[in-house]
Each structure stands twice: as structure tokens, then as C-alpha cells.
Amino acid sequence: YILRKWKEYSLIEKEIFKGIRNVGKSKKVKIDIFPLATDLYNILREEGLIEELKKTPLLGDITVCKRYSYSRYDYVMMQQYIYQFVRKNLNSDLTLSFGNEVRCKEFKNSVFHLEDSDFEKLPTIADALQILSIVYNIGHFKNTFTSSRAAINCIKHDKKISESFLNNFEYEPHKCIALRITEFNHFHRFHLLNSLLILLSICKEQTIIRFAINILSEYLTKERSEKLEYIFALFAVIREVSYVAYDLSIA
């Protein structure tokens, strides 16, 4: 994997598929990572979290042939590649294009107050998607959902563990989100609580960290602005396409 500065964004040269005829190891694609996501990526890399993504199997404890094994990092980069493909080829067909600005007024459930003037350039839908795909994955356990199920089970059946876990969240909205996820056994979202805690443990004075936390907070909240609802729906579709693409390669 090669990450280098290129103009105003980073360019990652990435092998998307492994061992597939005509799309094998000699085939690499170049993925544009825009400034905001680049800043977040570099901060997480310094914290060792990008390396952890590379070590976390996409399928958790499900064993597959090494030739077809993918990591959470691979999964994130697949999504980034699809964002790029959509932006370059399907942008005009979207209800809201990837270049559409995302102003701070769209964030109704944020824990950090941000102003449009806090950014050198207003974030776009493309920025929000790139950031969300990264923070969505940094909280996964090595065994992914198996460990998430076990964690929720422990929290629900031990009052001290539950109290200790909830005390990690300093903001009331996050406590409410954590309660809802554990109470209703939403194991497929538990890793997002880990993502929040990771981001909150990093210097919260940095605008990009605050913005990432706000995006994730909104994603975990039911009532959102129409524009954010659109972004999250688009994110869900592309996330599923990425997952299916890797599942099909394994199948």
C-alpha cells in the first residue's frame, strides 16, 4: 500500500481484489482521499489504528483461504474506490451530487458545536462518506460480531460491568445510544460504540476529530436532517455493495 501527498489530497494505490482472473495482484487502482479524510487517516495512523484495521479480518473468526482473505482495511478501501467510481461516472445521476456541501446546520444531534468557518473549505457529501467509512470500521474487534455479541451479553448480565461501560461515555447522547444498542442486542452496531470511544480518546480539540464524532453521533441517532439521511442511505448501499463484492470473490 502506498500513501503519498498528491496536490491537495492523498492518493492510495491499492490492490482491490486478490487472486481473481483478470483482476489479480498485478491490478491496482488509485484512490483519491480528500483533505479532511486524509487528516483523519493520518491521525489514526499515528495512533496505530490503521495498522489495526489491516490486522482485523473482514470475516472475523470465519476462516477462509489466505488467497481470498480480506481485512477491514481492504473493506474500507473498497468503499473508497466505489465512492470514487460513483463520483466520476454516476455523479450527475444522483439526487445530490458528491460535491454538494454539508453545512454544520445539518447536524442536529452533535455533541460538539462546529461552525462552517471552522473549515478551510466546507465539507462535501464525498468528504462525509470517506470519513464515515473509516470511523465505521475502526471499532471492530478482531472477531468482529462474535466478540460484539459476547460484549453485549456481559454488559447485560453484570451490573458493575454495565455501569463501568456506560461511564466511559462523557456525553449524555452517547450514553443513550449505548443503552439502546445493548438493551436491544444490536450487536451489529456495538463496534460503533468502540469507534466513538476511540475518537473521544484522541485530542478532541482537532476539528476533524470533532467532525468525525459528530458524523458518527448523527449516524447512530434516529432523527436526522434530510441531507444526512440521504448521505447515510448512500453509505449503506455502497457498504453493502463492497461487502457483497468480497463475499462473491470468496464464494
Salt bridges, closest charged atoms under 4 A:
ASP32 OD2 - ARG87 NH2 3.36
GLU52 OE1 - LYS142 NZ 2.65
ASP74 OD1 - LYS14 NZ 2.86
ASP74 OD2 - LYS18 NZ 3.84
GLU101 OE1 - ARG103 NH2 3.44
GLU115 OE2 - HIS113 NE2 2.63
ASP116 OD2 - ARG103 NH1 3.04
GLU170 OE2 - LYS204 NZ 3.36
GLU205 OE1 - ARG210 NH2 3.59
GLU229 OE2 - ARG224 NH1 3.05
GLU240 OE2 - ARG239 NH1 3.89
